[in-house]
Amino acid sequence: MKCLILAAGKGSRLRNKVDSKPLLPVLGVPLIERVIRNAMQGGADDFYIVTGNQKEKVTSFLNVLSKRLNVSIKTVENNEWANSENGTSIYKAKNYLTEPFLLLMSDHLFDPSIVKQLIASDLGEGEITLAVDENITNPIIDLEDVTRVRYDDGKIQNIGKELSSYNAFDTGIFYCAPAIFDALEKSSEKGDTSLSGAVRILAKNGKANVLGINGSFWIDIDDEKSLKKAEDALISQLRNKPNDGPVSRYLNRPLSIRISKLLVRFPITPNVISALSFLLSLFAAGLFAFGKNYVSLLIGGLITQLASVIDGCDGEIARLKFMRSKYGGWFDAVLDRYADAFLLFGLTWHEYMINNGNLILIIGFMAIIGSFMLSYTADKYDNLMNERIASGGTWQIRIGRDVRLFIILIGAVLNQIFILLVIIAVVMNLETVRRIIVCKSDE
């Protein structure tokens, strides 16, 4: 699917941040890259970017991005960008687009599902479809700048920023037949070189459709205020991960999100964060094993919980910076298993050196086995729970690594290592058995 993105404007209200709006960093990723990546996730695979202001800088970045993403990205120059409206930028790409295509704005962020819905919709001969936000009280939308839409029975009746009567917002996400170029010509002849002018011409002929986005995320980044709203919205999407356990959901995630919001602005990779979490766990295990007083035990417990919080940052950074990979997830899981083994062995050794009982070794062994088996059963169980949630089920409490490390913290604070090892051994093994029963009943 071909995709045309308008990136010729100056973005004067963000000039204090950057001299080229498409290259504006949004949580560490240039705005135009976020748009392209979201479009790719929605189904686009052949891009045409209309450039104007700072065209050399934008083109240079896009050339590198094209190789990095292994996707076709071609630039189309609009040398009239300073004295014309956005319709002129679209018309510059006329010779490249002879079949239905996506039309996006380089400063509009959106959920990829919107693009998927547009591509899947029926587009009649000579028609366009505009994704519209029917929530006209959407708190992240700038009412003074947004383009308003009035539609009826799935057809646009009017569009413009000055409409007093409207029932939707223009998201800037279009699915267009090449007929849009004829409409642009006709609108230009009337002295209106805007995209909205062309849409009004098509609307008069019943050729302008709407597709509601049903509450999906989108935002137009036009100034520093909207930039902050966009970043806050992207950060908020990290919350309520379906596979989060109760400790992650209510304690770790609120903290890790704050840390990730800072880390995302630096060139640090998720794998580095995974390694940092592991090293913290290793240090805590050393304090448990070789520390001979309560202070070492307490510090070890606190560092264990810190490692648990940091362990959530690698996935958050990966999502925010489009750095998710199968290897990264596997690498993180491997380090977690090593960390769990070291932590539980450190605690077992600590208690054994104090009380010198064989029962302690057995309990420690069962705690390690339980934690490993719980992790081993996680994929199948989590997939089952996700399927149930997708089909209308409710989220269930998940006993996992976050709970295990939190129990270690509590046991260390209370100086009750034997009891915490017993709790981990019993809870982790019983939960593993419960998962086996749940997954069996689903066959």
Buried (B, 14 or more C-beta within 10 A) or exposed (E): BBBBBBBBBBBEBBEEBBEBBBBBBBBBBBBBBBBBBBBBBBBBEBBBBBBBBBBEBBBEBBEEBBEEBEBEBBBBBBEBBEEBBBBBBBBBBBEEBEEBBBBBBBBBBBBBBBBEBBBEEEBEEBBBBBBBBBBBEBEEBBEEEBBBBBBEEEBBBBBBEEBEEBBBBBBBBBBBBEBBBBBBBBBBEEEBBBBBBBBBBBBEEEBBBBBBBEEBBBBBBBBEEBBEBBBEBBBEEBEEBEBBBBBBBEBBBEBBBEBBBEBBEEEBBBBEBBBBBBBBBBBBBBBBBEBEEEEBBBBBBBBBBBBBBBBBBBBBBBBBBBBBEEEBBEBBBEBBBEBBBBBBBBBBBBBBEEEEEEEBEEBBBBBBBBBBBBBEBBEBBBEBBBEBEEEEEEBEEBBBBBBBBBBBBBBBBEEBBBBBBBBBBBBBBEBBEEBBEBBEEEE
